[in-house]
Amino acid sequence: MTAWLLAARPKTLPASTSGVIVGSALAFAERHFDLWSALLSFFVALCLQIASNFANDVFDFESGADAGRSHGPTRVTQAGLLTPRQVKSGLLVVLILATLAGIGLIVHSLETAPGAWPWLSAMGLFAIAASVGYTTGPFPLARLGLGDVFVLVFFGFVATVGSYFVQTGHLELSTFLLSLGPGLIIVAILVVNNLRDLDEDRKAQKKTLAARFGERFAKTEYVSCLSLAYVVLALVVASGLTTPWVLLTFLSLPLAFKNVRLILTARGSALNAALAGTGALSFIWALLFALGMILSSTNQ
């Protein structure tokens, strides 16, 4: 059981649900919150993150990308704690669970958005394929330097806008803009991971943005992602598209500054603290946003 927990990389899991929290909070503010839809969305996001972690573990081992890797969480396949066949079986189980939950979510959403099931189904299938294709397949996103785009799209736009849509049955420009907050912070998590593994990724021909453009670029990208998460939110509030109560997210700034200091000064395994810290920031940012939306609703 411990090996499977290591393979799931629990420190990354809270961040994967931050978009769902933001989308559900927006639905709550419109008096359209649906607990069943929120829970299913939450479960799908969690399963897809675990699937991505399992795929990364086993397929990086098979490609040789984990050979000589000395930083980061334990890779259970590389460490011999689980066989490749076991991890692939676990991956299949998690993908089946994600599919079943996704089907349940689509069926349940027929009440709020009866004509949307074809594109919801297509989006779900694409998300499942991308969670595995992130590491393997003919065009592995991580090895091509497209991981940052994948994370922003699926853990930002899709998670936030999708969970909002299945509860409300409609789309709003503000929801797309607000999805940038959780999306950018989760991209920052990936940046920490790639910065920490920069040397090993270059040796393995894994062309992440950090490996392509270097340490300074990765640090700049990290600071930019965190900065934009707050700036975009402030601009959306200033434009009147959402309530000023969501500025409660700025209470998370001390943690953001702490992580930035780590990124600018630490190297190698010392960056694991920044990885965990950025994951925590993503979750806390989303919770503070949700609190702001709830307080706004109760004060109307």
RAFENNOR-V127290 format. One record per pair of residues at least 4 apart in sequence whose ideal C-beta (glycine too) atoms are under 8 Angstrom apart, sorted by the first residue. I is the first residue (numbers start at 0). J is the second residue. D is the distance in Angstrom with one decimal. If there is no record, write none. Layout:
I/J/D  I/J/D
This chain:
0/4/6.4  1/5/6.4  2/6/6.4  2/75/5.0  2/80/4.0  2/81/5.1  3/7/6.4  3/75/7.9  3/81/7.4  3/89/6.6  4/9/6.3  5/72/6.7  5/73/5.1  5/75/5.3  5/80/6.9  6/52/6.5  6/53/5.8  6/56/5.4  6/75/4.6  6/81/6.6  6/86/6.3  6/89/7.0  7/12/6.9  7/49/4.9  7/52/5.8  7/53/7.5  8/12/7.3  8/52/4.6  8/72/5.5  10/72/7.6  10/274/7.1  10/275/5.0  10/278/5.4  11/15/6.7  11/48/6.3  11/52/6.6  11/188/6.9  11/278/5.9  12/16/7.4  12/45/6.1  12/48/5.8  12/49/7.1  13/17/7.3  13/278/6.2  13/279/7.3  13/281/7.2  13/282/4.0  14/48/8.0  14/154/7.6  14/184/7.4  14/185/5.3  14/188/5.8  14/277/7.7  14/278/4.5  14/281/3.9  14/282/6.0  15/44/5.1  15/45/6.1  15/47/7.2  15/48/3.6  15/154/6.2  15/158/7.8  15/185/7.5  16/20/6.1  16/41/5.4  16/44/5.2  16/45/6.2  16/158/7.8  16/282/7.5  16/285/7.7  17/21/6.5  17/154/7.7  17/158/7.7  17/181/4.1  17/184/7.2  17/185/6.9  17/281/4.7  17/282/5.7  17/284/6.8  17/285/3.7  18/22/6.2  18/44/7.0  18/154/5.5  18/155/5.9  18/157/7.5  18/158/2.9  18/159/4.1  18/162/7.0  18/178/6.3  18/181/4.5  18/182/6.8  18/185/7.8  18/285/7.5  19/23/6.0  19/37/6.9  19/40/4.7  19/41/5.0  19/44/5.3  19/158/5.3  19/159/7.4  19/162/4.5  20/24/6.2  20/181/7.8  20/282/8.0  20/285/4.1  20/286/6.6  20/288/7.4  20/289/5.4  21/25/6.6  21/159/5.0  21/177/6.3  21/178/6.9  21/180/6.7  21/181/5.4  21/285/5.3  21/288/5.5  21/289/7.0  22/26/6.6  22/40/7.3  22/158/6.7  22/159/4.3  22/160/6.6  22/161/6.9  22/162/3.5  22/163/3.8  22/164/7.9  22/166/7.7  22/174/7.0  22/178/7.4  23/27/6.3  23/32/6.3  23/37/4.3  23/40/7.2  23/162/5.5  23/163/7.4  23/166/6.7  23/289/7.4  24/28/6.6  24/285/8.0  24/288/6.0  24/289/3.8  24/291/7.9  24/292/4.1  24/293/7.0  25/29/6.9  25/159/7.9  25/163/5.1  25/171/7.9  25/173/7.8  25/174/5.8  25/177/6.9  25/292/6.5  26/31/4.7  26/32/5.0  26/33/7.2  26/37/7.7  26/162/7.5  26/163/5.4  26/166/3.8  26/167/5.2  27/31/7.6  27/32/3.8  27/289/7.7  27/292/6.1  27/293/6.5  27/296/6.5  28/242/7.3  28/292/4.5  28/293/7.8  28/295/6.1  28/296/5.1  29/167/5.9  30/296/7.7  31/111/7.6  31/166/5.2  31/167/4.4  31/168/7.7  32/37/6.9  32/166/6.2  33/37/6.4  33/107/7.8  33/111/7.6  33/165/7.7  33/166/4.7  34/38/6.1  35/39/6.4  35/107/5.9  36/40/6.2  36/104/6.4  36/107/5.9  36/108/6.6  36/162/7.2  36/165/4.9  36/166/4.9  37/41/6.2  37/162/6.6  37/166/6.9  38/42/6.3  39/43/6.4  39/100/5.3  39/101/7.8  39/103/5.6  39/104/4.1  39/107/6.9  40/44/6.4  40/104/6.3  40/158/7.4  40/161/6.8  40/162/4.0  40/165/6.7  41/45/6.4  42/46/6.2  42/96/7.8  42/97/7.9  42/100/4.8  43/47/6.3  43/97/5.4  43/100/4.9  43/101/5.4  43/104/6.6  43/123/7.7  44/48/6.5  44/154/7.5  44/158/5.4  45/49/6.5  46/50/6.1  46/93/5.2  46/94/7.5  46/96/5.2  46/97/3.7  46/100/6.7  47/51/6.3  47/97/5.6  47/126/6.0  47/127/7.0  47/130/4.6  47/153/7.5  48/52/6.5  48/130/7.8  48/154/8.0  49/53/6.3  49/93/5.1  50/54/6.2  50/90/5.8  50/93/4.6  50/94/5.4  50/97/6.5  50/127/7.6  50/130/4.6  50/131/6.6  51/55/6.2  51/130/4.5  51/131/7.6  51/133/5.4  51/134/7.5  52/56/6.4  53/57/6.5  53/86/5.6  53/87/8.0  53/89/5.6  53/90/4.2  53/93/6.5  54/58/5.5  54/90/5.8  54/130/6.8  54/131/4.8  54/133/6.6  54/134/4.8  54/135/6.3  55/59/5.6  55/133/7.0  55/134/4.8  55/141/7.4  56/60/6.7  56/74/5.3  56/75/5.9  56/76/5.3  56/77/7.8  56/86/5.9  57/61/6.5  57/76/5.0  57/83/5.2  57/86/4.1  57/87/5.9  57/90/7.0  58/62/6.1  58/134/4.5  58/135/4.0  58/139/7.8  59/64/4.1  59/65/4.8  59/74/7.1  59/77/8.0  59/134/6.2  60/64/7.7  60/65/5.0  60/74/6.5  60/76/4.0  60/77/5.0  60/83/6.6  61/83/6.4  62/135/7.7  62/203/7.3  63/203/6.3  64/68/7.6  64/142/8.0  64/199/7.6  64/200/7.3  64/203/4.0  64/205/5.5  65/74/5.0  65/76/7.5  65/77/4.3  66/77/7.7  66/203/7.4  67/199/6.4  67/202/7.2  68/74/6.9  68/77/7.2  68/196/6.7  68/199/4.8  69/199/7.6  69/267/7.7  69/268/7.5  70/195/5.1  70/196/6.2  70/199/7.5  70/267/5.3  70/268/4.8  70/270/7.4  70/271/7.2  71/192/7.0  71/195/6.1  71/196/6.4  71/268/7.7  71/271/6.7  71/274/7.8  72/271/7.8  73/78/5.5  73/80/7.4  74/78/6.1  75/80/4.2  75/81/4.6  75/86/6.8  76/80/7.8  76/81/6.1  76/82/7.4  76/83/5.7  76/86/5.5  81/85/4.4  81/86/5.2  81/89/7.7  82/86/7.2  83/87/6.1  84/88/6.3  85/89/6.4  86/90/6.3  87/91/6.5  88/92/6.6  89/93/6.4  90/94/6.3  90/131/7.2  91/95/6.4  92/96/6.5  93/97/6.4  94/98/6.3  94/127/5.9  94/130/7.6  94/131/7.4  95/99/6.4  96/100/6.3  97/101/6.1  97/127/6.1  97/130/8.0  98/102/6.4  98/123/7.6  98/127/6.5  99/103/6.5  100/104/6.3  101/105/6.4  101/123/4.3  101/127/7.7  102/106/6.3  103/107/6.2  104/108/6.2  104/119/7.9  104/165/6.1  105/109/7.4  105/116/5.2  105/119/5.1  105/120/6.1  105/123/7.1  105/165/8.0  107/165/7.4  108/112/5.3  108/115/6.8  108/116/7.3  108/119/6.6  108/164/7.9  108/165/4.1  108/168/7.8  109/113/5.2  109/116/6.5  111/165/6.7  111/166/6.7  111/167/6.6  111/168/3.7  112/116/7.9  112/119/7.7  112/164/6.6  112/165/6.8  112/168/4.3  112/169/7.9  115/119/5.3  115/164/7.3  115/168/7.8  116/120/5.9  117/121/6.5  118/122/6.1  119/123/6.4  119/161/7.7  119/165/7.4  120/124/6.4  121/125/6.3  122/126/6.3  122/157/6.5  122/161/6.8  123/127/6.5  124/128/6.3  125/129/6.1  126/130/6.5  126/153/5.7  126/157/6.2  127/131/7.3  128/132/5.5  129/133/6.2  129/140/7.0  129/149/6.0  129/153/6.3  130/153/7.9  131/135/6.4  131/136/7.0  132/136/4.4  132/138/6.9  132/139/6.6  132/140/6.2  133/139/7.0  133/140/4.8  133/141/5.4  133/146/6.5  133/149/6.0  134/139/5.5  134/140/7.8  134/141/5.5  134/142/7.7  135/139/5.5  138/143/6.3  139/143/6.4  140/145/4.2  140/146/5.4  140/148/7.7  140/149/4.9  141/145/7.6  141/146/4.5  141/205/6.7  141/207/6.6  142/204/7.4  142/205/5.0  142/206/6.1  143/206/6.3  144/206/4.9  144/207/5.7  144/208/5.2  144/210/7.7  144/211/5.6  145/149/5.9  146/150/6.3  146/189/5.7  146/193/7.5  146/207/6.3  146/208/7.9  147/151/6.5  147/186/5.2  147/189/6.1  147/190/7.3  147/208/6.0  147/220/7.7  148/152/6.1  149/153/6.1  150/154/5.3  150/155/7.3  150/182/7.1  150/185/5.3  150/186/5.0  150/188/7.9  150/189/5.3  151/155/4.8  151/156/7.1  151/179/7.9  151/182/4.5  151/183/7.0  151/185/7.7  151/186/5.3  152/156/5.4  152/157/6.2  152/182/7.8  153/157/4.7  153/158/6.7  154/158/5.3  154/181/6.9  154/182/6.0  154/185/4.5  155/159/6.3  155/178/4.9  155/179/6.2  155/181/5.8  155/182/1.8  155/183/7.0  155/185/6.7  155/186/7.7  156/160/5.4  156/175/6.8  156/178/5.0  156/182/6.4  157/161/5.0  158/162/6.2  158/178/7.5  158/181/7.2  159/163/6.4  159/174/6.6  159/177/6.8  159/178/3.5  159/181/6.2  159/182/7.3  160/164/6.0  160/170/6.8  160/174/5.3  160/175/6.0  160/178/5.6  161/165/6.5  162/166/6.8  163/167/5.9  163/170/7.8  163/171/7.8  163/174/5.0  164/168/7.0  164/169/7.1  164/170/6.0  170/174/6.5  170/175/7.6  171/175/7.7  172/176/6.5  172/240/7.1  173/177/5.9  173/235/6.2  173/240/4.0  173/241/5.5  174/178/6.4  175/179/8.0  176/231/6.4  176/235/5.1  176/240/7.0  177/231/7.9  177/232/7.0  177/235/6.0  177/241/6.6  177/245/8.0  177/288/7.9  178/182/5.7  179/183/5.6  179/227/7.0  179/228/7.0  179/231/4.9  180/184/6.8  180/228/4.7  180/229/7.9  180/231/6.5  180/232/5.4  180/248/7.2  180/284/6.4  180/285/7.9  180/288/7.0  181/185/6.2  181/228/7.8  181/281/6.2  181/284/6.9  181/285/5.6  182/186/6.4  183/187/6.6  183/224/4.4  183/225/7.3  183/227/5.3  183/228/4.4  183/231/7.7  184/188/7.2  184/224/6.7  184/225/6.6  184/228/5.1  184/277/6.8  184/280/6.0  184/281/4.3  184/284/6.0  185/189/7.1  185/281/5.6  186/190/6.4  186/224/5.1  187/191/6.7  187/220/8.0  187/221/5.2  187/224/4.1  187/225/5.6  187/258/8.0  187/277/5.3  188/192/6.7  188/274/6.5  188/277/4.8  188/278/5.7  188/281/6.7  189/193/6.2  190/194/6.1  190/208/7.7  190/209/6.9  190/217/5.6  190/220/5.3  190/221/4.6  190/224/6.7  191/195/6.3  191/221/6.7  191/262/6.8  191/270/5.8  191/273/5.0  191/274/4.6  191/277/5.7  192/196/6.4  192/274/6.2  193/197/6.6  193/200/6.8  193/207/4.2  193/208/6.7  193/209/3.9  193/210/7.0  193/217/6.3  194/209/5.1  194/214/6.7  194/217/4.3  194/218/7.0  194/221/7.3  194/262/7.2  194/270/6.3  195/267/6.6  195/268/7.5  195/270/4.1  195/271/7.1  195/274/7.1  196/200/5.1  196/207/7.9  196/209/8.0  197/201/6.6  197/207/7.8  197/209/4.9  197/210/5.8  197/213/7.8  197/214/6.4  197/217/7.1  198/202/6.7  199/203/6.2  200/205/3.9  200/206/7.7  200/207/5.5  200/209/7.2  200/210/4.4  201/205/7.6  201/210/4.9  205/210/6.2  206/210/5.5  206/211/5.4  207/211/6.9  208/212/5.9  208/216/6.8  208/217/6.9  208/220/6.7  209/213/7.2  209/214/7.2  209/216/7.0  209/217/3.9  209/220/8.0  212/216/3.7  212/217/7.4  213/217/7.1  214/218/6.4  215/219/6.3  216/220/6.2  217/221/6.4  218/222/6.6  218/262/5.6  218/263/6.1  219/223/6.1  220/224/6.3  221/225/6.7  221/259/7.4  221/262/5.1  222/226/6.0  222/259/5.8  222/262/7.3  222/263/8.0  223/227/6.0  224/228/6.6  225/229/7.3  225/255/5.1  225/258/7.3  225/259/6.6  225/280/7.7  226/230/5.9  227/231/5.6  228/232/6.8  228/284/7.0  229/233/6.3  229/248/7.2  229/249/6.5  229/252/7.2  229/255/7.6  230/234/6.3  231/235/6.4  232/236/6.5  232/245/6.5  232/246/7.4  232/248/6.1  232/288/7.9  233/237/6.1  233/246/7.1  234/238/6.3  235/240/5.0  235/241/5.4  236/240/7.6  236/241/5.9  236/242/7.4  236/243/5.4  236/245/6.5  236/246/6.1  241/245/5.8  242/291/6.7  242/292/6.9  242/295/3.9  244/291/3.8  244/292/6.8  244/294/5.0  244/295/4.1  244/298/7.8  245/288/5.2  245/291/3.9  245/292/6.4  245/295/7.6  246/291/6.9  247/287/4.7  247/288/7.3  247/290/5.8  247/291/4.2  247/294/7.7  248/284/5.2  248/287/4.5  248/288/5.1  248/291/6.9  250/287/5.8  251/255/6.2  251/280/6.0  251/283/4.9  251/284/5.1  251/287/5.9  252/256/6.2  253/257/6.4  254/258/6.5  254/276/6.5  254/279/6.7  254/280/5.0  254/283/6.6  255/259/6.4  255/280/5.8  256/260/6.5  257/261/6.7  257/276/6.4  258/262/6.3  258/273/5.2  258/276/4.5  258/277/5.3  258/280/6.2  259/263/6.3  260/264/6.2  261/265/4.9  261/269/7.5  261/270/7.0  261/272/5.9  261/273/4.0  261/276/6.8  262/270/7.3  262/273/5.4  265/269/3.8  265/270/5.1  265/272/7.2  265/273/6.4  266/270/6.8  270/274/6.3  271/275/6.5  272/276/6.0  273/277/6.0  274/278/6.6  275/279/6.4  276/280/6.3  277/281/6.6  278/282/6.8  279/283/6.0  280/284/5.9  281/285/6.6  282/286/6.4  283/287/6.2  284/288/6.4  285/289/6.4  286/290/6.3  287/291/6.5  288/292/6.6  289/293/6.3  290/294/6.2  291/295/6.2  292/296/6.4  293/297/6.4  294/298/6.1  295/299/6.8
